[in-house]
Amino acid sequence: MSGLRPQRRIAYDEDFRMLTLPTTQKGTAKLRPGRGIKVNYLYYWSDAFLDPHAEGTQVPVRYDPFDAGVAYAFIRKRWVRCISEHHARFASRSEREIQLASAELRR
């Protein structure tokens, strides 16, 4: 009824974080040569995209809703951190902050 349950403990590690980050509607993005991946209307790049076997393929993607400057792509059986082409503007900006600023600009 009570007491410690170490078998139910979930470690907050990088694997857990990647599994809980949101993805796009499709869940994948096409890796475009020279551009990278497009996640929520922004292009992201990583040096892992230079692999010629990965170009033009659909890769699973995740993004951080609290940092629009960073996204993640699953390439060669590992998650790779990708940086936005507008990283200086979007770093540490949440998805909601950008939506509010865009609505304000449209008004």
C-alpha positions as CSV (number, residue, x, y, z in Angstrom):
1,M,0.0,0.0,0.0
2,S,2.9,2.4,0.7
3,G,6.6,2.6,0.6
4,L,9.3,3.0,-2.1
5,R,8.7,1.7,-5.6
6,P,12.0,1.9,-7.4
7,Q,10.7,-0.1,-10.4
8,R,8.2,2.7,-11.1
9,R,10.8,5.5,-11.1
10,I,11.3,7.1,-14.5
11,A,14.7,8.7,-15.0
12,Y,14.6,12.2,-16.4
13,D,17.3,11.7,-19.0
14,E,17.9,12.7,-22.6
15,D,15.8,9.7,-23.9
16,F,12.8,10.6,-21.8
17,R,13.1,14.2,-22.9
18,M,13.2,13.3,-26.6
19,L,10.2,11.0,-26.2
20,T,8.1,13.7,-24.5
21,L,8.9,16.6,-26.8
22,P,6.2,17.4,-29.4
23,T,6.5,16.7,-33.0
24,T,5.0,18.2,-36.2
25,Q,1.6,17.1,-37.6
26,K,3.2,14.6,-39.9
27,G,5.9,13.6,-37.4
28,T,8.6,13.8,-40.0
29,A,10.4,16.4,-42.2
30,K,12.2,16.1,-45.5
31,L,15.9,16.7,-45.3
32,R,16.6,19.2,-48.1
33,P,20.2,19.5,-49.4
34,G,21.8,22.7,-48.3
35,R,18.7,23.9,-46.3
36,G,18.1,21.3,-43.6
37,I,14.7,20.4,-42.2
38,K,11.7,22.6,-42.0
39,V,9.8,22.5,-38.7
40,N,6.9,24.8,-38.1
41,Y,7.9,27.1,-41.0
42,L,11.5,27.5,-39.9
43,Y,14.6,25.8,-41.3
44,Y,17.0,24.0,-39.0
45,W,20.5,22.8,-39.7
46,S,23.0,20.4,-38.3
47,D,26.4,19.1,-39.6
48,A,24.9,15.6,-39.5
49,F,22.9,16.6,-42.6
50,L,26.0,16.6,-44.7
51,D,25.7,12.8,-44.9
52,P,24.9,12.1,-48.6
53,H,22.8,9.0,-47.7
54,A,20.4,11.2,-45.5
55,E,19.7,13.9,-48.1
56,G,16.2,13.9,-49.5
57,T,14.9,11.4,-46.9
58,Q,12.0,11.9,-44.4
59,V,13.4,12.0,-40.9
60,P,11.5,12.0,-37.5
61,V,11.6,15.4,-35.9
62,R,10.9,16.9,-32.5
63,Y,11.0,20.6,-31.4
64,D,11.3,22.3,-28.1
65,P,8.2,24.5,-27.5
66,F,10.1,26.6,-25.0
67,D,13.1,27.3,-27.3
68,A,12.1,28.0,-31.0
69,G,15.8,28.2,-31.9
70,V,16.3,24.4,-31.5
71,A,14.8,21.3,-33.0
72,Y,15.9,17.7,-33.1
73,A,16.1,15.2,-36.0
74,F,16.6,11.4,-35.8
75,I,19.5,10.5,-38.1
76,R,21.6,7.4,-38.0
77,K,19.8,6.0,-35.0
78,R,20.4,9.0,-32.7
79,W,18.8,12.4,-32.0
80,V,20.7,15.3,-33.5
81,R,20.4,18.8,-32.2
82,C,19.6,21.3,-35.0
83,I,19.9,25.1,-34.9
84,S,17.5,27.4,-36.6
85,E,18.6,29.7,-39.4
86,H,17.2,32.5,-37.2
87,H,18.7,31.2,-34.0
88,A,19.7,34.7,-32.7
89,R,16.1,35.9,-32.9
90,F,14.3,32.8,-31.6
91,A,16.7,31.4,-29.0
92,S,15.0,31.0,-25.7
93,R,11.7,32.2,-27.2
94,S,8.7,30.0,-26.6
95,E,6.2,29.0,-29.3
96,R,3.5,31.0,-27.5
97,E,5.7,34.2,-27.4
98,I,6.2,34.0,-31.1
99,Q,2.5,33.5,-31.7
100,L,1.7,36.6,-29.6
101,A,4.3,38.7,-31.3
102,S,3.1,37.7,-34.7
103,A,-0.5,38.5,-33.8
104,E,0.6,41.9,-32.6
105,L,2.5,42.6,-35.8
106,R,-0.5,41.6,-37.9
107,R,-2.7,44.0,-36.0
